[in-house]
Structures are given as structure tokens and as C-alpha cells.
Amino acid sequence: MPLPKVSVVQYLNSVPLIWGMVRGEQQGRYDLAYTIPAACADAVHQGKADIGIVPSIEYQRIERAQILSGLSIASKSEAKSVLLLSNVPIEKVKTIAVDNSSRTSAALVRILMRKFYSRFITVAPSLPKPADMLKRADAALVIGDPALTFNGQVACVYDLAAEWRKFTGLPFVFALWVGRESARLARFRKDFEDSRSFGLAHVDEIAVEYAAKLHLQPAAVKVYLTENIDYSLDEENRKGLRLFFKLAREAGIIPIEKDLLFV
């Protein structure tokens, strides 16, 4: 019998969620495929994966989608890995080059600019190369490891999770474990919860391994995984998620706003 297919975001912030599947008791039970966030959504949408770490906005676009409860990739303050790099103050931004691997963050920046800064921007998808992006636009939206490891010079840097918190007082949920109803997601719940618990219990080990890969200090990686990223889906996170969906509908990013359907 084939293993369940799991589409996994290839960035550092996903590692604690799948660490049990990579190094723990859940190892060998799942067929993991690593890719960018947008492609994770496409894999679930097209039936190529049973479940995936899906950009939260894509839950609204996948028919008969369900969410594995209690788990997410969120930020309760600043995320450090979802950045708007800008040549000018945010109040003057007119054009933004957007990392083409992003969908939730691309929606978030549009909402922030329109709802809270009253800016109607022009958005252009781009490869995640900040220097090139900033030559073609006032600002660049960069996510994941390219944002976390950015060390270039730019006039202004805005953390989008911190911006969201400033205006709403709520956390921001960037990604969810999502699959179609037909995938019988309930069978994954305990394994996925245990995999996250294993990852958070071994965060020092993860920090050492990925610090070397990303040319960062282990202490900085540990802070990122334990303080900047939140892996729960508690009531506060769900409240932030529902507000995001409401504002996305009002901005015309999604046509309707369906409620959260949990497994």
C-alpha cells in the first residue's frame, strides 16, 4: 500500500512540524515532497498530495478542504522571515515585487497597504532575489529562508507579522496542514501532533543542523523557532486567521469567506 503523500514547505520554519517524520517515530510512514509554499497548495488542490503545509489563504481556494486542528505556522509578534524590504518609507510605496513562492504573504501585504496605509499598489511576481527586485520596484516582499538570511542594505525593513499585530492586535497564521475531505485527514492527526512535539523537544538539534546550512548562529535559529514562530492553532491564532479571511474577501482577494472546517 503506498504511503500517504505529504507536501512540505522547504523552509526552516516547517522543520519542527515534520521532525518526527524525518528523525522520530513517524519516520518511514509518509512520502514527503519538499517544495515552495505555492506549490504545496497546488499539490493538494490537484490531488497530488493527501495533505500539505498550505499557505493559509489557499484554504479558501481548495474545494472540500479541511484543516488539521491545533497545528499551524504562525507568529504572535514578529516573524523575521516575512519581510517587506523597501527603498522608501511604507507610506510612499507604489510598486512591490512579490516573491512568486508566496500567496498568503502576497495577500497580507495587499491588505496592509490598502486597509491600513490607504495605498493602492501595483504588484509584480518575481524570483526571490531582493537586489533585483528592488531595482524594479519601490519594495520587495521576501519570505522564508531568503528573508531570514537577508543581509543586504536597504532603506526600510518591515516585518509583516509585526505590522499585522500593530494594526489588529492579533497573531498572523501563515500556513496550515490542509487536505481534501476525501484524504481522511483524521488518520494523520496524532502522528502530526507527535511529530511537532518531537521537533520542539529537539529544537537545539535542529538549530545546530540548520544554522550550518543557512550560515546563521545556532542561538539565532533557536530563537526564531521558539519565539518568532508559533506552531499552535489556539483561539487567538484562529481569531487572527478569521480576520485575515474577512479582510481578504473585502479586498476582493477571495470571492467568498468560508469558515474554518477542522478535523
C-alpha positions as CSV (number, residue, x, y, z in Angstrom):
1,M,0.0,0.0,0.0
2,P,1.5,3.4,-1.0
3,L,2.5,5.8,1.8
4,P,0.4,8.9,2.3
5,K,1.8,11.8,0.2
6,V,2.7,14.9,2.2
7,S,3.7,18.1,0.6
8,V,6.1,20.1,2.8
9,V,7.4,23.6,2.6
10,Q,11.2,23.5,2.2
11,Y,11.9,26.4,4.6
12,L,13.3,26.3,8.1
13,N,10.0,27.3,9.7
14,S,8.4,24.0,8.7
15,V,11.1,21.7,10.1
16,P,9.8,21.3,13.7
17,L,6.4,20.2,12.2
18,I,8.0,17.3,10.3
19,W,10.9,16.4,12.5
20,G,9.2,13.3,13.8
21,M,8.7,12.2,10.3
22,V,12.3,12.8,9.5
23,R,14.0,11.6,12.7
24,G,11.4,10.3,15.1
25,E,8.8,7.5,15.5
26,Q,6.8,8.7,12.4
27,Q,9.8,8.2,10.1
28,G,9.0,6.0,7.2
29,R,5.3,6.4,7.5
30,Y,4.9,9.2,4.9
31,D,6.1,10.1,1.5
32,L,7.5,13.7,2.0
33,A,7.9,16.0,-1.0
34,Y,9.7,19.3,-0.4
35,T,8.7,22.4,-2.3
36,I,7.8,26.1,-2.1
37,P,4.5,27.2,-0.4
38,A,2.6,27.9,-3.6
39,A,3.5,24.5,-4.9
40,C,2.3,22.8,-1.7
41,A,-1.1,24.4,-2.2
42,D,-1.1,23.3,-5.9
43,A,-0.2,19.7,-4.9
44,V,-3.2,19.4,-2.5
45,H,-5.5,21.2,-4.9
46,Q,-4.6,18.9,-7.8
47,G,-4.8,15.8,-5.7
48,K,-1.1,15.1,-6.0
49,A,-0.7,15.2,-2.2
50,D,-3.0,13.9,0.6
51,I,-2.1,16.8,2.9
52,G,0.3,19.7,2.8
53,I,1.7,22.7,4.7
54,V,-0.5,25.1,2.7
55,P,-0.5,28.9,2.7
56,S,-3.4,29.9,4.8
57,I,-5.2,31.9,2.1
58,E,-5.2,28.8,-0.1
59,Y,-7.6,27.0,2.3
60,Q,-10.2,29.4,0.9
61,R,-9.5,28.3,-2.6
62,I,-9.4,24.5,-2.3
63,E,-12.7,22.7,-2.6
64,R,-13.8,20.5,0.3
65,A,-10.7,21.4,2.2
66,Q,-10.2,20.5,5.9
67,I,-7.7,21.8,8.4
68,L,-5.8,19.6,10.8
69,S,-6.7,21.2,14.1
70,G,-4.1,22.5,16.7
71,L,-1.2,23.0,14.2
72,S,0.0,25.9,12.2
73,I,2.9,28.1,11.2
74,A,2.1,31.4,12.8
75,S,3.7,34.4,14.5
76,K,2.4,36.2,17.6
77,S,4.8,39.1,17.2
78,E,7.4,39.5,14.5
79,A,8.1,36.6,12.2
80,K,11.6,37.6,10.9
81,S,11.0,35.6,7.7
82,V,8.3,37.6,6.1
83,L,9.8,41.0,5.2
84,L,8.9,44.0,3.1
85,L,12.2,45.4,2.0
86,S,11.7,49.0,0.8
87,N,13.7,51.8,-0.9
88,V,11.2,54.3,0.6
89,P,9.0,54.6,3.7
90,I,6.0,52.3,3.5
91,E,3.7,55.3,3.3
92,K,5.3,56.1,-0.1
93,V,5.4,52.7,-1.7
94,K,3.6,52.4,-5.0
95,T,5.1,49.2,-6.5
96,I,6.0,45.9,-4.9
97,A,7.9,43.0,-6.3
98,V,6.5,39.9,-4.7
99,D,8.3,36.6,-4.1
100,N,6.4,34.2,-6.5
101,S,6.5,31.4,-4.0
102,S,4.2,33.4,-1.7
103,R,0.5,33.5,-1.7
104,T,-0.6,34.2,1.9
105,S,2.1,36.9,2.4
106,A,1.2,38.4,-1.0
107,A,-2.4,38.7,0.2
108,L,-1.3,40.1,3.5
109,V,0.8,42.9,2.0
110,R,-2.1,43.9,-0.2
111,I,-4.4,44.1,2.8
112,L,-1.9,46.0,4.9
113,M,-1.3,48.5,2.2
114,R,-4.9,49.1,1.3
115,K,-6.7,48.8,4.6
116,F,-4.2,50.3,7.0
117,Y,-2.0,52.6,4.8
118,S,-4.5,53.6,2.2
119,R,-2.1,52.7,-0.6
120,F,-3.2,51.2,-3.9
121,I,-0.1,49.4,-5.0
122,T,1.0,47.6,-8.2
123,V,2.2,44.1,-7.6
124,A,4.6,42.1,-9.8
125,P,5.6,38.5,-9.2
126,S,9.3,37.9,-9.0
127,L,12.0,35.4,-8.2
128,P,13.2,35.9,-4.6
129,K,16.3,37.9,-5.4
130,P,16.0,41.1,-3.2
131,A,18.6,43.1,-5.1
132,D,17.0,42.5,-8.4
133,M,13.5,43.0,-7.0
134,L,14.5,46.4,-5.5
135,K,15.8,47.6,-8.9
136,R,12.4,47.1,-10.5
137,A,10.1,48.2,-7.7
138,D,9.8,50.5,-4.6
139,A,9.7,47.5,-2.3
140,A,10.3,43.7,-2.3
141,L,8.2,41.1,-0.4
142,V,10.6,38.3,0.5
143,I,9.6,35.2,2.6
144,G,11.1,32.1,4.2
145,D,14.8,31.4,4.3
146,P,15.7,34.2,1.7
147,A,14.1,36.7,4.1
148,L,15.6,35.1,7.2
149,T,19.1,35.2,5.8
150,F,18.9,38.6,4.0
151,N,21.9,40.8,5.0
152,G,21.9,43.4,2.3
153,Q,21.5,47.1,2.6
154,V,18.0,48.7,2.2
155,A,16.5,51.9,3.4
156,C,13.5,50.3,5.3
157,V,12.6,46.9,6.5
158,Y,9.1,46.0,7.7
159,D,8.1,42.7,9.3
160,L,4.7,41.9,8.1
161,A,3.6,39.9,11.1
162,A,4.6,42.8,13.3
163,E,2.7,45.2,11.1
164,W,-0.4,42.9,11.3
165,R,-0.1,42.8,15.1
166,K,0.3,46.6,15.3
167,F,-3.0,47.2,13.5
168,T,-5.1,44.3,14.6
169,G,-3.7,43.2,18.0
170,L,-3.7,39.6,16.8
171,P,-1.3,36.9,15.6
172,F,-0.9,36.0,12.0
173,V,-1.3,32.5,10.7
174,F,0.9,31.9,7.6
175,A,0.3,28.2,6.9
176,L,-1.9,25.3,7.9
177,W,-1.9,21.5,7.5
178,V,-4.7,21.2,4.9
179,G,-6.0,18.4,2.8
180,R,-9.2,17.4,1.0
181,E,-12.1,15.7,2.8
182,S,-11.5,12.6,0.7
183,A,-8.0,12.2,2.2
184,R,-9.4,11.1,5.6
185,L,-7.2,13.5,7.5
186,A,-8.3,12.3,10.9
187,R,-5.9,9.4,10.5
188,F,-2.9,11.8,10.4
189,R,-3.7,13.9,13.5
190,K,-1.9,12.0,16.2
191,D,1.2,11.4,14.1
192,F,1.4,15.1,13.0
193,E,0.9,16.3,16.6
194,D,3.6,13.9,17.8
195,S,5.9,14.9,15.0
196,R,5.6,18.6,16.1
197,S,6.2,17.7,19.7
198,F,9.3,15.8,18.8
199,G,10.5,18.7,16.8
200,L,10.0,21.2,19.5
201,A,11.7,18.8,22.0
202,H,14.7,18.6,19.7
203,V,14.9,22.3,18.7
204,D,18.6,22.5,19.8
205,E,19.5,19.7,17.4
206,I,17.5,21.4,14.6
207,A,19.2,24.7,15.4
208,V,22.7,23.3,15.1
209,E,22.0,21.5,11.8
210,Y,20.2,24.3,10.1
211,A,22.5,27.1,11.3
212,A,25.3,25.4,9.3
213,K,23.0,25.2,6.3
214,L,21.8,28.8,6.4
215,H,25.1,30.3,7.7
216,L,23.4,31.6,10.9
217,Q,24.2,31.2,14.5
218,P,22.5,28.2,16.3
219,A,21.3,30.6,19.0
220,A,19.6,32.8,16.4
221,V,17.9,29.8,14.8
222,K,16.6,28.6,18.2
223,V,15.1,32.0,19.0
224,Y,13.5,32.0,15.6
225,L,11.9,28.6,16.0
226,T,10.8,29.1,19.6
227,E,9.9,32.8,19.8
228,N,9.2,34.1,16.4
229,I,7.3,31.1,15.0
230,D,4.3,29.7,16.9
231,Y,3.2,26.1,15.9
232,S,-0.1,26.1,17.7
233,L,-3.6,27.0,16.4
234,D,-5.0,28.3,19.6
235,E,-8.1,30.6,19.9
236,E,-6.0,33.8,19.4
237,N,-4.5,32.4,16.3
238,R,-7.9,31.3,14.9
239,K,-9.3,34.8,15.6
240,G,-6.4,36.3,13.6
241,L,-7.0,33.8,10.8
242,R,-10.7,34.6,10.6
243,L,-10.0,38.3,10.5
244,F,-7.5,37.8,7.7
245,F,-10.0,35.9,5.7
246,K,-12.6,38.6,6.3
247,L,-10.3,41.3,5.1
248,A,-9.2,39.2,2.1
249,R,-12.8,38.9,1.0
250,E,-13.4,42.6,1.5
251,A,-10.3,43.4,-0.6
252,G,-11.5,41.1,-3.4
253,I,-8.6,38.6,-2.9
254,I,-11.1,35.8,-2.4
255,P,-14.7,35.8,-3.6
256,I,-16.2,34.2,-0.5
257,E,-15.2,33.6,3.0
258,K,-15.8,30.1,4.2
259,D,-15.5,29.2,7.9
260,L,-12.8,27.0,9.3
261,L,-13.5,23.3,9.0
262,F,-11.3,21.3,11.4
263,V,-10.5,17.6,11.6
